Amino acid sequence: MSKNDSLVFGLDIGTRSIVGTVGQMKGDKFTVLCERSMEHETRAMLDGQIHDIGRVANTIRIVKGQCEEAIGKPLKQVCIAAAGRVLRTVDTHVDMVFEEEREVNEEDVSNLCSLGIEKAYKEFLSTEKSDVKFYCVGYSVIKYCLNSYPISNLVGHKARQISADLIATFLPDDVVDGLYKAVELADLEVANLTLEPIAAISVAIPERFRMLNIALVDVGAGTSDISITKDGSIIAYGMIPMAGDAYTEEIAKACLVDFAMAEKIKREALDGDTIKYEDIMGLTQKISADEVNKIINPLVEEMTDKVSAEIKRLNGDKSVSAVFIVGGGGMVRDFAPLLADKLQIARERVALRGGEVMGNIDFLEKGAEKTSLMVTPIGICLNYYEHSNNLIYVSFNGQRIKLYDNGHVTVSDVAMQAEFPNDGLFPKRGKALTYTVNGKSKISKGEIGETAIITINGEPADIGRLVECNDKIVIKESTAGVRARVRISNLPEYKKDIRIIFDGRKVNVLRPVLANGKRVLPDYDIMDEDHIEISEFCRVSDVIESLDLDKDSRLLVNNAPANDKTEIYENFSVSFASPEDISFADAEAEEDETEASEEVTDESSESVENAESSDTVGTNDASDSTDSSSDATGTSEVKAETAAESNAETVAERRGNGLVHNMTVLVNGKPVTLTGKSDYVFVDVFDYIDFDLSKPEGKSVVTNHNGKPAQYMNSLSSGDNLEIYWKD
């Protein structure tokens, strides 16, 4: 069946009966060519669910034949609707944040909706406890937001963030398969599948009324479906598992008749006449319409209680402005007024919808009535022109996938149904780097990876591309970008070398940098959780090393004598000290040492005096012992002082002869300073690094000296590059 043909065959497969409608669109009006219906001979359907596929298929075949006879044409395809009893809905909110403000395009909106559907599906699965497979059969956007402000159309606007509130609907696989199987057994193909609440609302509440907060209640035989409109959108769907069959069953009990006779009594009571019937004993009985209403009134009370409660729940715990009622179950006398009272709205705002909403619908057959019973069947036909909903099969990465085709199924919808990870569609960032610089936390983002590579039937495509039945879709998952990499020299806090004036010349000194307390070079690659310290100054020792001066050089900083730790800032003046400067500095140092020694001596004397004054009681033995201890202590102190002086003299002598000097080398990329010797060999480094040869962490130790295999007795020079590590 082609839409250009404009002929449509719709089936309302209900719990009590099957209604077939054939019509065609002419201009802006829909013309019903014929309408036929037949009740199920048995209770082959309960609460909108097919229980006996074969019997339902047989009834469909009979209705189809009657319609074909009426129009004089064979019918090959059909539009159907699934009951709201099995419908699941999820309301969700989704945000998409861009890295920077930019213009929103259609693909952005498609991606936003895809993210929302995926989020809704995950939320649905987290609450659905059964093992039944559900399909997303469509969604409706309730509201878009641009930078948190509501807007009707996002495309073309500039934004940093876009958002959407949407309602996603889901159907279980067995329900859809049951409908399809029954139709196929009747020699028909499904051209369009919709939902009964959507079909009913398309007729009962036209687009121009959907700005209002209105509820539609479709009271069928087994279920009462509810839809809510507001601000131009359908904002909620609901259902209660109670409808017209409950009245019929109560009448059957009260009148002692079978279900079919009870259904006849219920319908004839709508006209307000006295009804004659025969009970199961074969006796002829009479019952008035008032008596029938008294029998079912408790159920009407119960049903309107449940419907009003569900309407309020769906509408944010508040009543609506008006209620439209369709379906045979809503035609009983007291249903509408009781529902109005329980919703606390005026009774005239709750009414049956029939001919008054069918102004654009014509009936060719004489005697056809525009009643509320025709709303859903006609809505099923009209939905065909608005959408193209059906089940289709596609191949996704070699897997056969069944999809509910709502006319705009995209690659992202297929990927979601196949449970392909959403982050596999969009490029991923490489691992971020977290560190601190001078105590301030920093995060450097990784690079953006490559987006997913998508093909449909071998041709390049994107995630928003519409798919058709039997398409072969292949997605190569997106990749993660390179992890963040930052060198110290690239940090804004690193201000290059420190420029000083040395002996009248401008020279640069390497700016001192520490990583986790250890000296590193500016080309050091920062690692995760590193603590970087970049100094604003250098020291005299840095100048000596940077300018390759003699280790024992004595310098002046801003014309003042300095030691190795003296701080030197940008544009400071540094020069070699003269012998007079050195003598003066040594004298000052000696004077400082003398003053410190005197302070220590005074403190020691005071301690001894205090100890003696407090020691007022003792024996001769104790005194002898104390004297002996004092002698021993004094002897030890003298020996220690003598040894220290001797060692100091030896070191000083060797330093003066140039035999002792410090040396800095790089070990695994980090500077290590060796001290106390005149010459150094490779093995000396093990005394300065944390590398325990007694606890193997591999099969062998790799030792390299300036890129070549090292011998343990290799001589070292300042700045040599050493590598020491375990290897499996």
LUMSE-360260 format. One record per residue (C-alpha): x, y, z; residue number from 0. Coordinates in pm, whole numbers, plus 50000, padded with zeros to 5 digits. Layout:
x,y,z,nr
X,Y,Z,NUM $
...
//
This chain:
x,y,z,nr
50000,50000,50000,0 $
50145,50334,49894,1 $
50062,50664,50060,2 $
50024,50811,49714,3 $
49739,50565,49667,4 $
49570,50728,49973,5 $
49366,50412,50045,6 $
49411,50280,50397,7 $
49273,49976,50583,8 $
49278,50000,50962,9 $
49198,49733,51221,10 $
49110,49809,51582,11 $
49180,49469,51739,12 $
49000,49511,52071,13 $
48923,49290,52366,14 $
48550,49258,52280,15 $
48548,49306,51903,16 $
48749,49380,51590,17 $
48657,49689,51390,18 $
48777,49729,51030,19 $
48776,50070,50863,20 $
48865,50149,50500,21 $
48907,50508,50387,22 $
49113,50754,50187,23 $
49239,51107,50230,24 $
49098,51367,49994,25 $
49251,51708,50051,26 $
49232,51778,50421,27 $
48936,51543,50475,28 $
48933,51170,50544,29 $
48651,50973,50381,30 $
48538,50647,50538,31 $
48443,50412,50253,32 $
48319,50135,50481,33 $
48329,50017,50840,34 $
48269,49657,50955,35 $
48300,49493,51298,36 $
48268,49153,51455,37 $
48276,49038,51816,38 $
48502,48755,51924,39 $
48309,48428,51947,40 $
48508,48341,52259,41 $
48718,48544,52497,42 $
49019,48509,52268,43 $
49152,48842,52400,44 $
49170,48962,52759,45 $
49266,49314,52867,46 $
49392,49399,52519,47 $
49624,49097,52500,48 $
49580,48822,52239,49 $
49541,48486,52412,50 $
49428,48275,52115,51 $
49612,48389,51801,52 $
49428,48145,51572,53 $
49078,48257,51675,54 $
49171,48626,51654,55 $
49321,48568,51308,56 $
48997,48400,51195,57 $
48790,48700,51311,58 $
49031,48936,51131,59 $
48990,48732,50813,60 $
48609,48762,50830,61 $
48618,49141,50889,62 $
48871,49179,50605,63 $
48644,48984,50368,64 $
48345,49200,50457,65 $
48540,49517,50386,66 $
48675,49381,50056,67 $
48320,49299,49947,68 $
48205,49651,50039,69 $
48476,49835,49842,70 $
48517,49581,49562,71 $
48896,49563,49604,72 $
49135,49318,49768,73 $
49315,49434,50081,74 $
49678,49327,50125,75 $
49813,49562,50393,76 $
49671,49687,50720,77 $
49734,49940,50995,78 $
49702,49819,51354,79 $
49744,49951,51709,80 $
49878,49798,52031,81 $
49683,49836,52352,82 $
49794,50076,52621,83 $
49781,49798,52879,84 $
50127,49683,52778,85 $
50274,50026,52721,86 $
50564,50145,52938,87 $
50669,50508,52943,88 $
50970,50687,53089,89 $
51002,51062,53136,90 $
51360,51183,53131,91 $
51575,51494,53102,92 $
51899,51504,52907,93 $
52170,51771,52867,94 $
52443,51813,52607,95 $
52728,52054,52683,96 $
52961,52179,52409,97 $
53325,52266,52471,98 $
53254,52619,52358,99 $
52955,52820,52241,100 $
52857,52738,51881,101 $
52561,52716,51646,102 $
52329,52419,51701,103 $
52264,52202,51396,104 $
52017,51923,51321,105 $
52273,51653,51401,106 $
52319,51804,51749,107 $
51944,51779,51809,108 $
51942,51422,51681,109 $
52232,51334,51910,110 $
52055,51499,52203,111 $
51741,51291,52146,112 $
51948,50974,52104,113 $
52116,51038,52436,114 $
51773,51097,52594,115 $
51630,50773,52455,116 $
51934,50577,52571,117 $
51903,50733,52917,118 $
51530,50653,52927,119 $
51599,50293,52819,120 $
51857,50249,53095,121 $
51617,50396,53351,122 $
51345,50164,53222,123 $
51568,49855,53248,124 $
51671,49951,53602,125 $
51307,49933,53716,126 $
51177,49652,53491,127 $
51222,49325,53680,128 $
51085,49083,53420,129 $
51292,48900,53159,130 $
51063,49018,52878,131 $
51238,49196,52591,132 $
51106,49549,52536,133 $
51145,49771,52233,134 $
51150,50149,52222,135 $
50858,50224,51990,136 $
50893,50598,51982,137 $
50940,50914,52179,138 $
50790,51259,52208,139 $
50988,51570,52296,140 $
50801,51765,52559,141 $
51037,52063,52576,142 $
51371,52184,52441,143 $
51598,52423,52634,144 $
51874,52651,52508,145 $
52121,52741,52784,146 $
51849,52641,53036,147 $
51581,52859,52871,148 $
51279,52686,52701,149 $
51269,52715,52322,150 $
51060,52551,52052,151 $
51338,52490,51796,152 $
51709,52462,51879,153 $
51847,52459,51524,154 $
52036,52775,51423,155 $
52077,52918,51771,156 $
52415,52960,51943,157 $
52449,52771,52268,158 $
52693,52631,52521,159 $
52435,52378,52645,160 $
52119,52226,52498,161 $
51862,52015,52686,162 $
51543,51820,52627,163 $
51259,51676,52832,164 $
51112,51377,52651,165 $
50878,51083,52702,166 $
50990,50746,52559,167 $
50748,50456,52507,168 $
50827,50084,52518,169 $
50636,49769,52414,170 $
50716,49407,52501,171 $
50825,49181,52216,172 $
50554,48918,52269,173 $
50270,49171,52237,174 $
50396,49304,51905,175 $
50475,48954,51777,176 $
50124,48833,51871,177 $
49959,49112,51673,178 $
50183,49054,51372,179 $
50125,48679,51377,180 $
49745,48713,51388,181 $
49752,48959,51097,182 $
49984,48739,50891,183 $
49755,48436,50942,184 $
49476,48649,50794,185 $
49687,48702,50478,186 $
49770,49063,50558,187 $
50096,49258,50594,188 $
50140,49529,50856,189 $
50187,49867,50692,190 $
50180,50070,51012,191 $
50182,50006,51387,192 $
50079,50267,51639,193 $
49956,50276,51997,194 $
49587,50294,52081,195 $
49627,50605,52303,196 $
49812,50783,52020,197 $
49549,50680,51764,198 $
49263,50802,51983,199 $
49424,51134,52068,200 $
49496,51213,51700,201 $
49119,51236,51645,202 $
48980,51338,51985,203 $
49228,51618,52059,204 $
49344,51798,51742,205 $
49679,51981,51739,206 $
49517,52320,51798,207 $
49377,52203,52134,208 $
49698,52052,52269,209 $
49818,52380,52415,210 $
49554,52315,52682,211 $
49592,52079,52977,212 $
49346,51810,52866,213 $
49305,51441,52953,214 $
49177,51183,52705,215 $
49024,50866,52855,216 $
48966,50578,52614,217 $
48744,50329,52803,218 $
48755,50006,52608,219 $
48655,49656,52711,220 $
48960,49547,52907,221 $
49159,49866,52976,222 $
49110,50237,53017,223 $
49390,50426,52839,224 $
49476,50781,52947,225 $
49671,51054,52765,226 $
49756,51405,52886,227 $
49829,51709,52667,228 $
49987,52037,52769,229 $
50179,52322,52600,230 $
50135,52166,52256,231 $
50269,51820,52344,232 $
50152,51485,52472,233 $
50322,51484,52812,234 $
50211,51148,52957,235 $
50045,50813,52892,236 $
49878,50591,53150,237 $
49638,50303,53193,238 $
49419,50129,53448,239 $
49335,49757,53396,240 $
48961,49807,53432,241 $
48697,49892,53170,242 $
48366,49789,53012,243 $
48406,49413,53064,244 $
48394,49467,53440,245 $
48038,49605,53401,246 $
47939,49312,53180,247 $
48067,49054,53429,248 $
47875,49220,53715,249 $
47552,49219,53510,250 $
47607,48852,53423,251 $
47627,48764,53794,252 $
47326,48971,53891,253 $
47100,48855,53606,254 $
47226,48496,53591,255 $
47316,48511,53221,256 $
47623,48433,53012,257 $
47874,48699,52908,258 $
47721,48760,52563,259 $
47370,48817,52705,260 $
47511,49046,52976,261 $
47685,49252,52707,262 $
47350,49286,52523,263 $
47177,49401,52844,264 $
47453,49661,52910,265 $
47428,49813,52563,266 $
47048,49825,52551,267 $
47043,49992,52893,268 $
47223,50291,52735,269 $
46895,50376,52557,270 $
46704,50385,52887,271 $
46446,50120,52794,272 $
46330,49804,52968,273 $
46532,49505,52850,274 $
46395,49155,52800,275 $
46636,48863,52827,276 $
46650,48490,52895,277 $
46854,48363,53191,278 $
47051,48039,53205,279 $
46740,47856,53338,280 $
46557,47942,53017,281 $
46322,48185,53192,282 $
46229,48516,53032,283 $
46316,48814,53253,284 $
46282,49194,53242,285 $
46513,49461,53382,286 $
46498,49840,53357,287 $
46788,50066,53263,288 $
46778,50217,53615,289 $
46818,49871,53766,290 $
47113,49797,53536,291 $
47276,50124,53644,292 $
47226,50033,54011,293 $
47405,49701,53948,294 $
47709,49862,53788,295 $
47723,50189,53988,296 $
47966,50052,54252,297 $
48201,49962,53968,298 $
48155,50305,53807,299 $
48247,50460,54143,300 $
48557,50240,54166,301 $
48663,50301,53807,302 $
48623,50680,53822,303 $
48822,50679,54149,304 $
49109,50501,53974,305 $
49089,50706,53654,306 $
49086,51039,53842,307 $
49380,50930,54058,308 $
49580,50825,53750,309 $
49503,51151,53571,310 $
49628,51352,53868,311 $
49941,51136,53898,312 $
50024,51181,53532,313 $
49953,51555,53553,314 $
50184,51631,53843,315 $
49941,51554,54128,316 $
49684,51805,54010,317 $
49363,51804,53809,318 $
49332,51893,53440,319 $
49122,52163,53273,320 $
48897,51923,53079,321 $
48846,51553,52999,322 $
48742,51394,52671,323 $
48598,51041,52687,324 $
48592,50789,52402,325 $
48518,50417,52380,326 $
48208,50215,52465,327 $
48294,50168,52832,328 $
48272,50542,52890,329 $
47915,50566,52760,330 $
47747,50439,53080,331 $
47518,50697,53235,332 $
47708,50812,53546,333 $
48071,50777,53429,334 $
48128,51134,53305,335 $
47958,51325,53591,336 $
48125,51112,53860,337 $
48468,51163,53699,338 $
48410,51539,53688,339 $
48318,51548,54056,340 $
48626,51349,54156,341 $
48851,51574,53952,342 $
48676,51877,54104,343 $
48605,52038,53767,344 $
48273,52151,53616,345 $
48062,51862,53480,346 $
48030,52028,53140,347 $
48410,52001,53101,348 $
48396,51620,53104,349 $
48221,51481,52797,350 $
48206,51202,52541,351 $
48377,51284,52212,352 $
48214,51164,51892,353 $
48073,51347,51593,354 $
48185,51689,51723,355 $
48552,51598,51665,356 $
48489,51444,51323,357 $
48427,51760,51125,358 $
48693,51661,50871,359 $
48564,51304,50838,360 $
48298,51196,50589,361 $
48109,50864,50582,362 $
47997,50735,50242,363 $
47776,50457,50375,364 $
47428,50552,50478,365 $
47335,50509,50841,366 $
47692,50540,50965,367 $
47705,50710,51306,368 $
47983,50937,51426,369 $
48008,50804,51782,370 $
48288,50774,52037,371 $
48324,50408,51931,372 $
48466,50524,51594,373 $
48738,50753,51735,374 $
49011,50491,51779,375 $
48947,50298,51451,376 $
48959,50620,51247,377 $
49264,50738,51444,378 $
49448,50418,51343,379 $
49385,50503,50978,380 $
49487,50870,51013,381 $
49808,50775,51193,382 $
49924,50603,50875,383 $
49937,50938,50695,384 $
50118,51106,50981,385 $
50380,50835,51042,386 $
50522,50522,50888,387 $
50538,50283,51180,388 $
50623,49919,51134,389 $
50868,49651,51239,390 $
51172,49627,51016,391 $
51483,49408,51017,392 $
51836,49536,50963,393 $
52186,49391,50992,394 $
52403,49560,51254,395 $
52770,49450,51266,396 $
52655,49111,51137,397 $
52369,49075,51388,398 $
52002,49072,51275,399 $
51806,49337,51465,400 $
51426,49385,51482,401 $
51315,49749,51513,402 $
50994,49938,51554,403 $
50995,50173,51253,404 $
50831,50502,51341,405 $
50930,50666,51016,406 $
51249,50824,51147,407 $
51465,50537,51272,408 $
51829,50642,51263,409 $
52163,50466,51298,410 $
52175,50571,51663,411 $
51835,50403,51725,412 $
51967,50079,51575,413 $
52285,50102,51783,414 $
52081,50151,52100,415 $
51857,49852,52020,416 $
52170,49642,51963,417 $
52303,49766,52300,418 $
52606,49917,52129,419 $
52777,50145,52385,420 $
52689,50508,52335,421 $
53047,50620,52398,422 $
53143,50395,52108,423 $
52962,50632,51870,424 $
53122,50956,51981,425 $
53495,51037,51999,426 $
53649,50986,52340,427 $
53909,51202,52509,428 $
54239,51059,52616,429 $
54313,51026,52984,430 $
54337,51359,53164,431 $
54641,51462,53369,432 $
54595,51588,53725,433 $
54881,51765,53900,434 $
54971,52074,54102,435 $
55196,52368,54019,436 $
55322,52564,54316,437 $
55035,52426,54524,438 $
54757,52504,54272,439 $
54559,52212,54125,440 $
54571,52168,53749,441 $
54392,51941,53501,442 $
54506,51898,53141,443 $
54261,51724,52909,444 $
54361,51448,52670,445 $
54317,51484,52297,446 $
53988,51405,52121,447 $
53992,51066,51948,448 $
53847,50963,51614,449 $
53470,50945,51575,450 $
53301,50615,51490,451 $
53325,50501,51128,452 $
52974,50420,51003,453 $
52872,50261,50676,454 $
52529,50163,50543,455 $
52540,49910,50263,456 $
52909,49993,50219,457 $
52856,50369,50187,458 $
52976,50624,50450,459 $
52700,50750,50681,460 $
52651,50933,51012,461 $
52454,50851,51326,462 $
52159,51063,51217,463 $
52112,50879,50886,464 $
51769,50719,50841,465 $
51770,50343,50793,466 $
51544,50119,50589,467 $
51447,49754,50602,468 $
51733,49512,50524,469 $
52003,49781,50547,470 $
52349,49650,50640,471 $
52496,49878,50904,472 $
52857,49851,51019,473 $
53002,50066,51297,474 $
53369,50070,51384,475 $
53382,50197,51741,476 $
53522,50543,51806,477 $
53868,50569,51957,478 $
54011,50748,52258,479 $
54255,51029,52195,480 $
54612,51048,52318,481 $
54643,51097,52692,482 $
54729,51443,52812,483 $
55101,51523,52792,484 $
55250,51836,52945,485 $
55614,51934,52978,486 $
55720,52170,53253,487 $
55871,52405,52995,488 $
55522,52441,52836,489 $
55354,52553,53157,490 $
55257,52922,53171,491 $
55414,52934,53517,492 $
55753,52843,53369,493 $
55916,53176,53275,494 $
56221,53039,53099,495 $
56570,53086,53242,496 $
56666,53337,53509,497 $
56872,53619,53359,498 $
57148,53758,53582,499 $
57446,53988,53535,500 $
57763,53788,53590,501 $
58088,53983,53591,502 $
57921,54254,53382,503 $
57772,54013,53125,504 $
57405,53909,53093,505 $
57382,53532,53127,506 $
57097,53281,53171,507 $
57075,53033,53457,508 $
56847,52730,53433,509 $
56536,52794,53647,510 $
56522,52536,53933,511 $
56224,52299,53908,512 $
56122,52022,54148,513 $
55889,51729,54079,514 $
55772,51567,54403,515 $
56068,51724,54584,516 $
56334,51606,54335,517 $
56521,51828,54091,518 $
56416,51779,53725,519 $
56488,51948,53394,520 $
56239,52176,53211,521 $
56172,51908,52946,522 $
56041,51673,53215,523 $
55704,51514,53119,524 $
55461,51567,53408,525 $
55308,51247,53544,526 $
54963,51203,53701,527 $
54944,51335,54059,528 $
55285,51507,54033,529 $
55355,51807,54256,530 $
55557,52060,54057,531 $
55742,52352,54216,532 $
55885,52622,53990,533 $
56120,52859,54169,534 $
56123,53236,54124,535 $
56495,53239,54205,536 $
56809,53031,54178,537 $
57091,52985,54426,538 $
57468,53039,54413,539 $
57513,52663,54372,540 $
57286,52675,54063,541 $
57498,52952,53909,542 $
57818,52756,53971,543 $
57668,52444,53809,544 $
57500,52626,53521,545 $
57815,52825,53428,546 $
58039,52522,53491,547 $
58247,52711,53747,548 $
58486,52550,53990,549 $
58293,52389,54271,550 $
58487,52590,54532,551 $
58427,52924,54366,552 $
58339,53206,54604,553 $
58090,53461,54471,554 $
57942,53799,54556,555 $
57567,53862,54510,556 $
57483,54230,54468,557 $
57838,54300,54597,558 $
57779,54108,54919,559 $
57958,53781,55011,560 $
57734,53480,54949,561 $
57722,53108,55026,562 $
57583,52816,54822,563 $
57225,52877,54942,564 $
57207,53251,54878,565 $
56898,53333,54665,566 $
56949,53507,54331,567 $
56656,53671,54148,568 $
56614,53813,53797,569 $
56876,54084,53711,570 $
57076,54030,54030,571 $
57448,54108,53999,572 $
57688,53818,54060,573 $
58068,53828,54053,574 $
58376,53647,54177,575 $
58481,53743,54529,576 $
58829,53897,54585,577 $
59068,53759,54853,578 $
58972,54051,55076,579 $
58604,53966,55034,580 $
58674,53603,55118,581 $
58877,53695,55430,582 $
58604,53928,55543,583 $
58337,53664,55483,584 $
58541,53396,55664,585 $
58597,53630,55957,586 $
58227,53699,55980,587 $
58152,53328,55961,588 $
58411,53253,56232,589 $
58263,53526,56451,590 $
57915,53380,56401,591 $
58045,53033,56492,592 $
58217,53170,56804,593 $
57901,53346,56918,594 $
57699,53028,56860,595 $
57960,52824,57054,596 $
57953,53069,57345,597 $
57576,53052,57357,598 $
57594,52672,57372,599 $
57865,52687,57644,600 $
57659,52929,57854,601 $
57356,52705,57824,602 $
57565,52397,57922,603 $
57716,52575,58223,604 $
57378,52685,58341,605 $
57250,52329,58309,606 $
57544,52194,58512,607 $
57496,52455,58787,608 $
57130,52370,58807,609 $
57210,52001,58826,610 $
57469,52055,59104,611 $
57237,52271,59310,612 $
56963,52014,59290,613 $
57196,51726,59391,614 $
57198,51793,59768,615 $
57170,51437,59897,616 $
57401,51143,59811,617 $
57655,50891,59936,618 $
58031,50872,59893,619 $
57982,50578,59658,620 $
57738,50782,59453,621 $
57984,51072,59444,622 $
58265,50842,59334,623 $
58035,50698,59068,624 $
57937,51043,58952,625 $
58300,51154,58934,626 $
58388,50843,58741,627 $
58102,50901,58497,628 $
58200,51263,58455,629 $
58558,51160,58376,630 $
58433,50906,58123,631 $
58196,51152,57966,632 $
58459,51417,57947,633 $
58702,51173,57787,634 $
58440,51068,57527,635 $
58357,51429,57439,636 $
58726,51511,57396,637 $
58778,51208,57172,638 $
58471,51294,56964,639 $
58577,51656,56923,640 $
58932,51546,56832,641 $
58799,51299,56572,642 $
58562,51556,56423,643 $
58836,51817,56403,644 $
59073,51563,56246,645 $
58810,51459,55990,646 $
58723,51819,55914,647 $
59091,51901,55866,648 $
59131,51598,55637,649 $
58826,51691,55423,650 $
58932,52054,55418,651 $
59285,51954,55317,652 $
59156,51726,55039,653 $
58905,51992,54924,654 $
59184,52249,54921,655 $
59389,52020,54706,656 $
59092,51974,54474,657 $
59055,51607,54561,658 $
58695,51617,54689,659 $
58405,51755,54483,660 $
58034,51701,54423,661 $
57899,51562,54095,662 $
57543,51564,53953,663 $
57430,51299,53705,664 $
57091,51199,53563,665 $
56957,50860,53677,666 $
56642,50745,53491,667 $
56579,51107,53393,668 $
56617,51255,53745,669 $
56923,51445,53882,670 $
57126,51271,54153,671 $
57416,51447,54334,672 $
57716,51236,54444,673 $
57930,51374,54731,674 $
58245,51308,54938,675 $
58487,51169,54673,676 $
58743,51296,54431,677 $
58638,51051,54157,678 $
58317,50856,54096,679 $
58239,50532,53918,680 $
57908,50382,53800,681 $
57860,50157,54103,682 $
57870,50461,54339,683 $
57525,50562,54214,684 $
57359,50268,54394,685 $
57435,50444,54726,686 $
57208,50733,54623,687 $
56906,50561,54465,688 $
56633,50330,54589,689 $
56734,50015,54402,690 $
56768,49694,54607,691 $
56967,49428,54421,692 $
56878,49173,54693,693 $
56508,49190,54598,694 $
56483,49109,54224,695 $
56186,49257,54033,696 $
56282,49098,53703,697 $
56518,48848,53546,698 $
56807,49091,53491,699 $
56924,49446,53559,700 $
56970,49686,53266,701 $
57252,49939,53318,702 $
57325,50200,53051,703 $
57581,50481,53057,704 $
57508,50759,52808,705 $
57301,50517,52598,706 $
57555,50233,52599,707 $
57584,49923,52824,708 $
57778,50017,53136,709 $
58046,49846,53343,710 $
58019,49899,53718,711 $
58368,50061,53728,712 $
58302,50306,53444,713 $
58424,50656,53540,714 $
58150,50919,53569,715 $
58146,51281,53460,716 $
57907,51561,53558,717 $
57581,51546,53355,718 $
57618,51181,53250,719 $
57289,51007,53167,720 $
57245,50674,53350,721 $
56969,50414,53318,722 $
56912,50143,53580,723 $
56604,49918,53577,724 $
56481,49559,53601,725 $
56395,49364,53285,726 $
56187,49043,53254,727 $
//
